[in-house]
């Protein structure tokens, strides 16, 4: 079957993205567009500013694109009846039992009331557990200062600086929740808790479980929480948005950390993540392997948030006007631009990566770069997504 993508329009996307590289806005990138069984890959620039050429097999830190992977891992256990969506997580995560909740976000840490109910697995998957990223305007609230001091605050991935899972959870458990469970969407922390929950439920490390149940069945050979020395020559240098080096190939990902972050710790390649995105496109199947049942994938990719929860989220202004949140990933709910097709799902990585699966167009698309950024602020993200959809020619 023909991909329905026009070569002249794919060339246009190449030229636009090459312009970003030639102007020095980022060292390089790899793009992949798969439609109707055909895959188009474009490789631009270098792995580092003064480094070797970028290649299709270059390994990138995918940061928050780890979240959908961790969510799939949790749902594998739900399907096996080893976890249940609406059961409290207290048995496996006793550190989260009997929560106290701040009376207001800027209250002292001891100004609390009891949680109205326990935290559930569904709360972790939908980021409604009552603890997560705060975008503080003005004076920093005491809870945020305390979370930063305890090394449990939300920030860029830093695997070498995070305590082991038991100690991390102990510290988190000593802090009150920011909001009542189920009250609002707060980014990130739920995914890290999911990783600890999976590890305790299975008796395996998060990496061990994901490798056995997801990466090996999908053929994701380069997706790990660390990069061994023999792969280091394919590992891109990571840069901040201002071009300052964030991490070198022999830096924080040079070995698998004790805390394997379900919220942001993985590295991967475009072809590895294509296998993951295609599995979800095909409702849980990849080749002859069934990872999840079709109804499970449909649940994961359905918006789970109420209008009130979206309004209270404090995320990028206007973000939830056209999007919702499923399990570990964003879901498009309204058509507001060329690349916002309702039913599309995916997520981005703050260190420079982006993924969407669009069932209505039979499409999986990926852009992996090594310069930190988000679609809301980074022109190469926006130009890539415009480029993908303007290339459709059927």
Secondary structure, DSSP 8 states (H G I E B T S, - for coil): ----B-HHHHHHHHHHHHHHHHTTSSSEEEEEEEETTEEEEEEEEBSSTTS-B--TT-BEE-GGGHHHHHHHHHHHHHHTTSS-TTSBSTTT-GGGSS-EEESSTTS-TT-EEE-SS--BHHHHHHT-SS-------SS--HHHHHHHHTT-S--S--GGGS--HHHHHHHHHTS-BSS-TTS----SHHHHHHHHHHHHHHTS-HHHHHIIIIIHHHT-TT-BSS--GGGGGGB--EE-TTS-EEE-TTSTTSS--SS--TTT--EE-HHHHHHHHHHHHTTTEETTEE-S-HHHHHHHTS----HHHHHTS--STTGGGSEEE-SSSEEE-S--STT--TT-EEEEETBTEEEEEEGGGTEEEEEEESB-B-TTT-HHHHHHHHHHHHTB--
